[in-house]
């Protein structure tokens, strides 16, 4: 918790701000008999006043009732959702009886939306079927109209109170029902900004034409991302929107981790995206953000997770599709792994046929002077399966390049001249030799990864730092002494081996703890065998760097007798274990 939050907590403990509200709560309408807000702008009853109802806790006048015909609550300025980068929406809803169908996409009974006729549709929470006994919650983030991104796993039930929550950011969104995640969609078009467009609660007003027959209670909007446990606390009642505490600021959400050895890429250019001129959401950005990808498998729902070009479907038509990747700098490329377009619906075999069948692979350096690396590369069709790793590895031979282009000539026989892909991941030396996890720095995770390969005796080529065809202790020496330019024993990676490293390893307490293979470099495992033992002190002191400063300085290696005394002294400092 930040010090400001501790200060607020302490002051509130004195009783001077018992009704205080967290700074991240930007809109809160408890609907206790009215549309007044505790935080944000008061709502206005359209075709009201709305009837009051018993809430989920059995409290009279604790919720509002919507007739499903023409009633909703309107909140000016977008209700805190106008153009925001990301946040969290939380509300309680009970759908009652058959629901009004909306204009677009086969959904019904909308309980939240912002509709700018002819411009955009944002923040839509609705049902997949007019009958709540069959309809599941649908999240439609933005677009014109907004495509369905996530659909709940089960029907909501007629007259059943449900807690609905959505988190969204530039990296994607996640839907929760009754505290349980229903799925994610990585990436989507940003929320639109027009403060003249109000937020509708209880309907998709305007041309959306969707009204809900519902009871609604405790609508809250946050400008940061609540965790799954925080959302669960709102569901079980242990927290309220006022007490749930701060979430993660949108700008501090880390991007998904790439596989070991992968190079983070961005989209440099693309011939077209199905979504720039339509209500779909299939952009090339999804090829490099791990959207829909899960350790080699991939979802079959393309919205927010795959790229598809315009083909002959929408203007401007795209009959010469291509996509170019930017690796951020000139790197050595070993391979690229490609997951082809994986959309699948029963009775629609042409969907998988939209995947790339043949393409030239071109490369360029900083000058963007492209040359053909592989001509007429064939791509395997996706299986329409969500459980297997169908990624195809294409060897690139260690070529130096910054930009890689797929110039696509054929699909697998799909419709409308569409071509698309699900995910593309590049592997190789991402510009920093020895940075095996692609983090941009040489750290303990990298030497631990190298040590694991040495133990496994697999001789993986990218770990062969001395290029002798084997991955062994000599490669660990290259990493420590040449690449990191430090000493064996430098647990905290500050470039020196001294008493501060002992403080770190003693604090972690893994010396001869009888737990096999549980230690890494930062824990005291300097010889790379997976455990912290006396052998690690021998390895470290034999390197001769204790208390002599950075490796660039001239160091005197201790004589064997002196080395024995130093190691003996260190062992005396180690904590005693009880029998």
C-alpha positions as CSV (number, residue, x, y, z in Angstrom):
1,X,0.0,0.0,0.0
2,X,1.3,3.4,-0.9
3,X,2.2,5.8,1.9
4,X,-0.6,8.1,1.0
5,X,-3.0,5.2,1.5
6,X,-1.6,4.4,4.9
7,X,-2.0,8.1,5.8
8,X,-5.6,8.0,4.7
9,X,-6.2,4.8,6.7
10,X,-4.7,6.3,9.8
11,X,-6.7,9.5,9.6
12,X,-9.9,7.6,9.0
13,X,-9.1,5.6,12.1
14,X,-9.4,8.8,14.1
15,X,-13.0,9.2,12.8
16,X,-12.6,12.3,10.7
17,X,-13.3,10.7,7.3
18,X,-15.4,7.7,8.1
19,X,-17.5,8.3,5.0
20,X,-14.5,8.9,2.7
21,X,-14.3,7.4,-0.8
22,X,-11.4,5.9,-2.6
23,X,-9.9,8.1,-5.3
24,X,-10.3,5.3,-7.9
25,X,-14.1,5.2,-7.5
26,X,-15.4,7.7,-10.1
27,X,-19.0,6.8,-10.2
28,X,-21.3,5.1,-7.7
29,X,-25.1,4.8,-7.9
30,X,-26.5,2.6,-5.0
31,X,-30.1,2.9,-6.4
32,X,-31.5,2.9,-2.9
33,X,-34.9,4.2,-4.0
34,X,-33.5,6.9,-6.4
35,X,-30.9,7.5,-9.1
36,X,-28.8,9.8,-6.9
37,X,-25.1,9.2,-6.9
38,X,-22.7,8.9,-3.9
39,X,-19.8,9.6,-6.4
40,X,-20.2,11.2,-9.8
41,X,-23.2,12.8,-11.4
42,X,-26.8,12.0,-10.4
43,X,-28.8,9.9,-12.8
44,X,-32.0,11.1,-14.5
45,X,-35.0,8.7,-14.7
46,X,-36.1,8.5,-18.4
47,X,-39.8,7.7,-18.6
48,X,-39.8,7.5,-14.9
49,X,-40.0,7.8,-12.0
50,X,-38.8,4.3,-11.8
51,X,-40.4,1.9,-9.3
52,X,-38.4,1.0,-6.2
53,X,-37.8,-2.7,-5.4
54,X,-36.5,-5.1,-2.8
55,X,-32.7,-5.6,-3.3
56,X,-30.7,-8.8,-3.3
57,X,-30.4,-8.6,0.5
58,X,-34.1,-8.3,1.0
59,X,-33.9,-4.6,1.8
60,X,-37.1,-2.7,0.9
61,X,-36.5,0.2,-1.5
62,X,-32.9,-1.0,-2.0
63,X,-33.0,-1.3,-5.8
64,X,-34.7,0.1,-8.9
65,X,-37.0,-1.7,-11.3
66,X,-36.9,-1.2,-15.1
67,X,-40.0,-2.0,-17.2
68,X,-38.2,-3.3,-20.3
69,X,-40.2,-1.0,-22.6
70,X,-38.9,2.5,-22.4
71,X,-37.3,3.2,-19.0
72,X,-33.6,3.7,-18.1
73,X,-31.4,6.0,-16.1
74,X,-29.3,8.6,-18.0
75,X,-26.0,9.9,-16.6
76,X,-24.6,13.0,-18.2
77,X,-21.0,13.2,-19.4
78,X,-20.7,9.5,-20.0
79,X,-20.9,8.5,-16.3
80,X,-17.2,8.5,-15.9
81,X,-16.6,6.3,-18.9
82,X,-16.0,9.0,-21.5
83,X,-12.8,8.2,-23.4
84,X,-11.2,6.5,-20.3
85,X,-8.1,4.3,-21.0
86,X,-9.4,1.5,-18.8
87,X,-11.2,0.6,-15.6
88,X,-13.7,-1.6,-13.8
89,X,-17.5,-1.7,-14.0
90,X,-19.5,-3.4,-11.2
91,X,-23.3,-3.8,-10.8
92,X,-26.0,-6.2,-9.5
93,X,-28.7,-7.2,-11.9
94,X,-31.7,-9.6,-11.9
95,X,-33.4,-10.1,-15.4
96,X,-37.1,-10.7,-15.2
97,X,-38.9,-12.4,-18.0
98,X,-38.6,-11.9,-21.8
99,X,-36.2,-9.1,-22.7
100,X,-36.3,-6.5,-25.5
101,X,-33.9,-7.3,-28.4
102,X,-31.5,-4.6,-29.5
103,X,-30.7,-3.4,-32.9
104,X,-27.5,-5.4,-33.6
105,X,-25.8,-8.6,-33.0
106,X,-28.6,-10.8,-31.6
107,X,-28.4,-9.6,-28.0
108,X,-31.2,-8.4,-25.7
109,X,-32.0,-6.9,-22.3
110,X,-29.1,-4.4,-22.2
111,X,-28.3,-3.0,-18.7
112,X,-25.4,-0.6,-19.6
113,X,-24.4,1.2,-22.8
114,X,-23.3,4.5,-24.4
115,X,-24.8,5.1,-27.8
116,X,-23.9,7.9,-30.2
117,X,-26.1,7.3,-33.2
118,X,-24.1,6.9,-36.4
119,X,-20.9,7.3,-34.5
120,X,-20.2,4.6,-31.8
121,X,-21.5,2.1,-29.3
122,X,-19.5,1.6,-26.0
123,X,-19.7,-0.2,-22.7
124,X,-22.5,-2.6,-23.5
125,X,-23.6,-5.3,-21.0
126,X,-26.4,-7.4,-22.4
127,X,-27.7,-10.9,-22.8
128,X,-27.1,-13.4,-25.6
129,X,-30.8,-14.4,-25.7
130,X,-34.1,-12.6,-24.9
131,X,-35.0,-15.4,-22.4
132,X,-32.8,-15.2,-19.3
133,X,-33.2,-18.9,-18.8
134,X,-31.1,-19.3,-21.9
135,X,-29.3,-16.0,-22.2
136,X,-25.7,-15.4,-20.8
137,X,-24.1,-12.0,-20.1
138,X,-22.3,-10.5,-23.1
139,X,-19.6,-7.8,-23.0
140,X,-19.4,-5.5,-26.0
141,X,-16.7,-2.9,-25.4
142,X,-16.7,-0.5,-28.3
143,X,-17.2,-0.1,-32.1
144,X,-19.9,0.7,-34.5
145,X,-21.8,-1.4,-33.4
146,X,-19.6,-2.9,-30.7
147,X,-18.8,-6.6,-31.4
148,X,-19.4,-9.2,-28.8
149,X,-16.1,-9.8,-27.1
150,X,-16.9,-12.1,-24.1
151,X,-20.0,-14.3,-23.4
152,X,-20.6,-15.7,-20.0
153,X,-20.4,-19.4,-19.4
154,X,-23.9,-20.0,-18.1
155,X,-27.4,-18.5,-18.5
156,X,-28.3,-15.9,-15.8
157,X,-31.7,-17.4,-14.9
158,X,-35.0,-15.7,-14.7
159,X,-35.3,-13.4,-11.6
160,X,-31.9,-14.4,-10.3
161,X,-29.6,-11.7,-8.8
162,X,-26.2,-11.7,-10.5
163,X,-23.1,-9.7,-9.8
164,X,-21.7,-8.5,-13.1
165,X,-18.2,-7.0,-13.3
166,X,-15.9,-6.1,-16.3
167,X,-12.3,-5.0,-16.3
168,X,-10.9,-3.4,-19.4
169,X,-7.7,-1.8,-20.6
170,X,-5.6,-1.4,-23.8
171,X,-4.4,-4.9,-23.2
172,X,-7.9,-6.4,-23.0
173,X,-10.9,-7.1,-20.9
174,X,-12.3,-9.7,-18.6
175,X,-15.9,-10.6,-17.6
176,X,-16.8,-11.8,-14.1
177,X,-20.2,-13.2,-13.0
178,X,-20.8,-13.8,-9.3
179,X,-17.1,-13.3,-8.6
180,X,-15.9,-15.9,-11.2
181,X,-14.1,-15.1,-14.4
182,X,-16.0,-15.9,-17.6
183,X,-13.2,-15.3,-20.0
184,X,-10.9,-12.7,-21.5
185,X,-10.5,-10.8,-24.7
186,X,-7.1,-9.2,-25.3
187,X,-7.2,-5.8,-27.0
188,X,-10.1,-3.9,-28.5
189,X,-10.8,-0.5,-29.9
190,X,-10.4,2.3,-27.3
191,X,-13.5,3.9,-25.7
192,X,-14.7,6.9,-27.5
193,X,-14.6,10.4,-26.2
194,X,-17.6,12.7,-26.5
195,X,-18.8,14.2,-23.2
196,X,-22.2,15.0,-24.8
197,X,-23.1,11.3,-25.0
198,X,-24.6,10.1,-21.7
199,X,-24.3,6.7,-20.1
200,X,-27.5,4.6,-20.1
201,X,-28.2,2.3,-17.2
202,X,-31.0,-0.2,-17.8
203,X,-31.0,0.1,-21.6
204,X,-29.0,0.5,-24.8
205,X,-30.7,3.7,-25.6
206,X,-30.9,5.5,-28.9
207,X,-30.5,3.4,-32.0
208,X,-29.4,0.6,-29.8
209,X,-33.1,0.1,-29.1
210,X,-32.4,-2.4,-26.3
211,X,-34.3,-2.1,-23.0
212,X,-34.1,-4.4,-20.0
213,X,-36.9,-5.8,-17.7
214,X,-34.7,-5.9,-14.6
215,X,-34.0,-5.0,-11.0
216,X,-30.6,-3.2,-10.8
217,X,-28.6,-2.2,-7.8
218,X,-25.2,-0.8,-6.7
219,X,-23.7,0.4,-10.1
220,X,-20.1,1.4,-9.6
221,X,-17.3,2.6,-12.0
222,X,-13.6,2.6,-11.2
223,X,-10.8,4.2,-13.2
224,X,-8.3,1.3,-12.4
225,X,-8.3,-2.5,-12.6
226,X,-9.7,-4.4,-9.7
227,X,-8.2,-7.8,-9.1
228,X,-10.2,-11.0,-9.2
229,X,-10.2,-11.2,-5.4
230,X,-11.5,-7.6,-5.1
231,X,-14.3,-8.4,-7.4
232,X,-15.1,-11.6,-5.5
233,X,-15.3,-9.4,-2.3
234,X,-17.9,-7.2,-4.0
235,X,-19.9,-10.3,-4.8
236,X,-19.7,-11.9,-1.4
237,X,-20.5,-8.7,0.4
238,X,-17.3,-8.5,2.4
239,X,-16.5,-5.2,0.6
240,X,-18.5,-2.4,-0.9
241,X,-17.5,-0.1,-3.8
242,X,-16.5,2.4,-1.1
243,X,-14.3,0.0,0.8
244,X,-12.8,-2.4,-1.8
245,X,-9.6,-0.3,-2.0
246,X,-7.4,0.8,-4.9
247,X,-6.9,-1.5,-7.9
248,X,-4.0,-1.4,-10.4
249,X,-3.6,1.8,-12.4
250,X,-4.1,1.1,-16.1
251,X,-0.6,2.4,-17.0
252,X,1.0,0.0,-14.6
253,X,-0.4,-3.2,-16.0
254,X,2.5,-5.2,-17.5
255,X,2.2,-6.7,-21.0
256,X,1.9,-10.5,-21.1
257,X,5.1,-12.5,-20.8
258,X,6.5,-13.9,-24.0
259,X,7.8,-17.5,-24.2
260,X,11.5,-17.9,-23.3
261,X,13.8,-16.6,-26.0
262,X,11.0,-14.7,-27.8
263,X,11.5,-11.2,-29.2
264,X,8.7,-8.7,-28.5
265,X,7.4,-7.4,-31.8
266,X,5.0,-4.7,-32.9
267,X,3.0,-4.2,-36.1
268,X,4.9,-1.8,-38.4
269,X,2.3,-1.8,-41.2
270,X,-0.6,-3.8,-42.5
271,X,-2.6,-3.7,-45.8
272,X,-6.0,-3.7,-44.0
273,X,-7.8,-4.6,-40.8
274,X,-11.3,-6.0,-40.7
275,X,-12.6,-3.5,-38.1
276,X,-11.2,-0.2,-39.3
277,X,-14.3,0.2,-41.6
278,X,-16.7,-2.2,-40.0
279,X,-18.1,-3.3,-36.7
280,X,-15.7,-6.3,-36.5
281,X,-12.6,-6.3,-34.3
282,X,-9.9,-8.2,-36.1
283,X,-6.7,-6.1,-36.2
284,X,-3.1,-7.0,-36.9
285,X,-2.1,-5.8,-33.4
286,X,-3.6,-9.0,-32.0
287,X,-0.9,-11.0,-33.8
288,X,1.8,-9.9,-31.4
289,X,0.0,-9.3,-28.0
290,X,-0.7,-13.0,-27.2
291,X,-4.5,-12.3,-27.5
292,X,-6.4,-15.6,-27.3
293,X,-3.1,-17.5,-27.1
294,X,-2.4,-19.9,-24.2
295,X,0.9,-21.7,-24.1
296,X,0.6,-22.9,-27.8
297,X,-3.1,-23.2,-28.0
298,X,-5.5,-20.5,-29.3
299,X,-9.1,-19.7,-29.0
300,X,-11.5,-20.0,-32.0
301,X,-13.3,-16.7,-31.4
302,X,-11.6,-14.1,-33.7
303,X,-13.0,-11.0,-32.1
304,X,-10.2,-9.3,-30.2
305,X,-7.8,-12.2,-30.8
306,X,-7.0,-12.6,-34.5
307,X,-6.2,-10.6,-37.6
308,X,-8.3,-10.7,-40.8
309,X,-7.9,-8.4,-43.8
310,X,-10.8,-6.7,-45.6
311,X,-10.6,-9.0,-48.6
312,X,-13.5,-8.2,-51.0
313,X,-15.9,-7.9,-48.1
314,X,-15.7,-4.2,-47.2
315,X,-14.1,-1.1,-48.8
316,X,-11.3,-0.5,-49.4
317,X,-10.9,-4.1,-50.8
318,X,-7.6,-5.7,-50.1
319,X,-6.4,-8.2,-52.8
320,X,-2.6,-7.9,-52.0
321,X,-2.6,-8.5,-48.3
322,X,0.6,-8.1,-46.3
323,X,1.7,-7.5,-42.7
324,X,5.0,-6.2,-41.5
325,X,6.5,-6.7,-38.1
326,X,8.9,-4.4,-36.3
327,X,11.4,-6.1,-33.9
328,X,12.5,-2.8,-32.4
329,X,16.1,-3.0,-33.7
330,X,18.4,-5.2,-35.8
331,X,18.4,-8.7,-34.2
332,X,19.5,-12.2,-35.0
333,X,16.4,-14.2,-36.0
334,X,16.5,-18.0,-35.5
335,X,12.9,-18.8,-36.2
336,X,9.3,-17.6,-36.3
337,X,6.4,-19.6,-35.0
338,X,3.0,-19.0,-36.7
339,X,-0.5,-19.9,-35.5
340,X,-2.8,-19.7,-38.5
341,X,-6.3,-18.2,-38.5
342,X,-8.3,-20.5,-36.2
343,X,-11.9,-19.4,-36.4
344,X,-14.3,-22.3,-36.3
345,X,-18.1,-22.7,-36.2
346,X,-20.1,-25.8,-36.9
347,X,-21.1,-26.0,-40.6
348,X,-18.7,-23.2,-41.6
349,X,-15.6,-24.9,-43.0
350,X,-14.7,-21.9,-45.1
351,X,-13.7,-20.0,-41.9
352,X,-10.5,-22.0,-41.4
353,X,-9.9,-21.6,-45.1
354,X,-9.3,-17.9,-44.5
355,X,-5.9,-18.7,-43.0
356,X,-2.7,-17.9,-45.0
357,X,-1.7,-20.7,-47.4
358,X,1.3,-19.2,-49.2
359,X,3.4,-16.1,-48.6
360,X,6.8,-14.7,-49.3
361,X,8.8,-13.7,-46.2
362,X,10.9,-10.6,-46.7
363,X,13.3,-8.9,-44.3
364,X,14.9,-5.4,-44.0
365,X,17.3,-3.6,-41.7
366,X,17.0,-0.1,-40.4
367,X,16.9,1.3,-44.0
368,X,13.7,-0.7,-44.7
369,X,15.2,-2.0,-48.0
370,X,13.4,-5.3,-48.2
371,X,14.7,-8.5,-49.8
372,X,13.1,-11.9,-50.1
373,X,14.4,-14.4,-47.5
374,X,11.9,-17.2,-48.2
375,X,9.9,-17.4,-51.4
376,X,6.5,-19.2,-51.5
377,X,6.6,-20.3,-47.9
378,X,3.6,-22.7,-47.2
379,X,1.6,-22.3,-44.0
380,X,-0.3,-25.1,-42.4
381,X,-4.1,-24.7,-42.0
382,X,-5.3,-24.3,-38.4
383,X,-7.3,-27.2,-36.8
384,X,-10.2,-25.3,-35.3
385,X,-9.1,-26.8,-32.0
386,X,-8.5,-24.9,-28.7
387,X,-6.5,-27.7,-26.9
388,X,-3.4,-28.4,-29.1
389,X,-0.3,-26.4,-30.0
390,X,-0.7,-26.0,-33.8
391,X,2.0,-23.4,-34.1
392,X,4.2,-23.9,-37.2
393,X,8.0,-23.2,-36.7
394,X,9.7,-21.6,-39.8
395,X,13.5,-21.5,-39.5
396,X,15.1,-18.2,-40.4
397,X,18.7,-19.2,-40.0
398,X,20.0,-16.5,-37.6
399,X,19.5,-13.8,-40.2
400,X,20.0,-10.2,-39.1
401,X,16.9,-8.0,-39.5
402,X,14.7,-5.4,-37.9
403,X,11.6,-5.7,-40.1
404,X,9.9,-8.9,-41.3
405,X,7.1,-8.9,-43.9
406,X,4.6,-11.6,-44.9
407,X,3.5,-10.8,-48.5
408,X,0.6,-13.2,-48.8
409,X,-0.5,-14.7,-52.1
410,X,-3.0,-17.4,-51.2
411,X,-5.4,-18.4,-48.5
412,X,-6.7,-22.0,-47.9
413,X,-9.8,-21.5,-50.0
414,X,-11.8,-19.3,-47.7
415,X,-14.5,-16.8,-48.6
416,X,-14.4,-13.2,-49.7
417,X,-10.7,-13.3,-50.4
418,X,-10.1,-13.1,-46.7
419,X,-6.7,-13.9,-45.2
420,X,-5.8,-13.9,-41.6
421,X,-3.5,-15.2,-38.8
422,X,-4.0,-15.9,-35.1
423,X,-0.5,-15.3,-33.5
424,X,3.1,-14.7,-34.6
425,X,6.1,-15.0,-32.3
426,X,9.7,-14.5,-33.3
427,X,12.7,-16.2,-31.6
428,X,16.4,-15.4,-31.6
429,X,18.8,-13.0,-30.0
430,X,16.8,-9.9,-29.2
431,X,19.7,-7.6,-29.3
432,X,21.2,-8.4,-25.9
433,X,23.3,-11.6,-25.9
434,X,22.5,-13.8,-23.0
435,X,19.1,-12.2,-22.4
436,X,17.2,-15.5,-22.7
437,X,13.9,-14.2,-21.4
438,X,13.8,-11.1,-23.6
439,X,13.5,-8.7,-20.6
440,X,16.0,-6.3,-21.9
441,X,18.5,-6.9,-19.1
442,X,20.9,-9.6,-18.0
443,X,19.7,-10.8,-14.6
444,X,19.4,-13.8,-12.3
445,X,16.6,-15.2,-14.4
446,X,18.9,-15.5,-17.4
447,X,21.7,-17.3,-15.6
448,X,19.2,-19.6,-13.9
449,X,17.8,-20.5,-17.4
450,X,21.3,-21.2,-18.6
451,X,22.1,-23.4,-15.6
452,X,18.9,-25.4,-16.1
453,X,19.9,-26.2,-19.7
454,X,23.4,-27.2,-18.4
455,X,21.8,-29.5,-15.9
456,X,19.3,-31.0,-18.5
457,X,22.3,-31.6,-20.9
458,X,20.1,-30.6,-23.9
459,X,22.6,-28.4,-25.7
460,X,20.0,-25.9,-27.0
461,X,21.8,-23.7,-29.5
462,X,20.9,-20.3,-28.3
463,X,22.5,-21.1,-24.9
464,X,25.8,-22.1,-26.5
465,X,27.5,-18.9,-25.8
466,X,31.0,-20.1,-26.6
467,X,29.8,-21.7,-29.9
468,X,31.5,-25.1,-29.2
469,X,28.4,-27.2,-29.9
470,X,27.8,-27.9,-26.2
471,X,26.0,-26.1,-23.4
472,X,28.1,-26.6,-20.2
473,X,29.9,-24.8,-17.4
474,X,32.1,-22.9,-20.0
475,X,28.9,-21.1,-21.2
476,X,28.1,-20.1,-17.6
477,X,31.6,-18.6,-17.3
478,X,31.1,-16.7,-20.5
479,X,27.7,-15.3,-19.2
480,X,29.1,-14.3,-15.8
481,X,32.5,-13.0,-16.7
482,X,32.1,-11.7,-20.2
483,X,28.5,-10.8,-20.8
484,X,27.5,-9.7,-17.3
485,X,31.1,-8.6,-16.4
486,X,30.7,-9.6,-12.8
487,X,31.8,-12.3,-10.4
488,X,30.6,-15.7,-9.3
489,X,29.0,-14.8,-5.9
490,X,27.4,-11.6,-7.0
491,X,23.9,-12.6,-6.0
492,X,22.3,-9.2,-6.1
493,X,23.8,-8.5,-9.5
494,X,25.3,-5.1,-8.6
495,X,28.6,-5.9,-10.3
496,X,30.5,-6.7,-7.1
497,X,30.9,-9.7,-4.8
498,X,30.9,-8.5,-1.2
499,X,29.1,-8.7,2.1
500,X,25.8,-7.3,0.7
501,X,25.5,-10.6,-1.3
502,X,25.8,-12.6,1.9
503,X,23.1,-10.5,3.5
504,X,20.8,-11.4,0.6
505,X,21.5,-15.1,0.6
506,X,21.4,-15.5,4.4
507,X,18.0,-13.7,4.4
508,X,16.6,-16.1,1.9
509,X,17.6,-19.0,4.1
510,X,18.1,-21.8,1.6
511,X,21.5,-23.0,2.7
512,X,21.5,-26.8,2.8
513,X,17.7,-26.8,3.4
514,X,17.2,-30.3,2.1
515,X,14.8,-29.1,-0.5
516,X,16.2,-30.4,-3.8
517,X,16.7,-28.1,-6.8
518,X,14.9,-25.1,-5.2
519,X,17.7,-22.4,-5.3
520,X,18.8,-20.0,-8.0
521,X,21.6,-17.5,-8.4
522,X,19.9,-14.9,-6.2
523,X,19.5,-17.6,-3.5
524,X,23.2,-18.6,-3.4
525,X,23.4,-21.3,-6.1
526,X,26.5,-20.0,-7.9
527,X,27.7,-23.3,-9.3
528,X,24.3,-23.9,-11.1
529,X,23.4,-27.3,-9.6
530,X,20.0,-26.0,-8.2
531,X,21.0,-26.0,-4.5
532,X,22.8,-23.7,-2.2
533,X,25.6,-25.6,-0.5
534,X,29.3,-25.2,0.6
535,X,30.2,-26.0,-3.0
536,X,28.8,-22.6,-4.0
537,X,31.3,-20.9,-1.7
538,X,34.1,-22.8,-3.3
539,X,32.9,-21.8,-6.8
540,X,32.6,-18.1,-5.8
541,X,35.8,-17.6,-3.9
542,X,37.8,-19.5,-6.5
543,X,36.7,-16.8,-9.0
544,X,38.7,-14.3,-6.8
545,X,36.3,-11.4,-6.7
546,X,35.4,-11.1,-3.0
547,X,35.7,-7.5,-1.9
548,X,37.8,-6.4,-4.8
549,X,35.2,-4.2,-6.6
550,X,33.9,-4.5,-10.2
551,X,35.4,-7.0,-12.5
552,X,37.0,-4.3,-14.6
553,X,39.3,-3.6,-11.7
554,X,42.5,-5.6,-11.3
555,X,41.9,-8.4,-8.7
556,X,44.3,-10.5,-6.7
557,X,43.1,-14.1,-6.4
558,X,43.4,-15.3,-2.8
559,X,46.0,-18.0,-2.1
560,X,44.5,-21.4,-1.3
561,X,45.3,-21.1,2.4
562,X,43.6,-17.7,2.6
563,X,40.7,-18.9,0.6
564,X,40.1,-21.7,3.2
565,X,40.1,-19.2,6.0
566,X,37.6,-16.9,4.2
567,X,35.2,-19.8,3.5
568,X,35.6,-21.1,7.0
569,X,34.7,-17.7,8.4
570,X,31.6,-17.5,6.2
571,X,30.4,-20.9,7.3
572,X,30.6,-19.8,10.9
573,X,28.2,-17.0,10.1
574,X,25.6,-19.3,8.6
575,X,22.5,-19.9,10.8
576,X,22.6,-23.2,12.7
577,X,19.9,-25.7,12.0
578,X,18.3,-27.6,14.9
579,X,18.5,-31.4,14.7
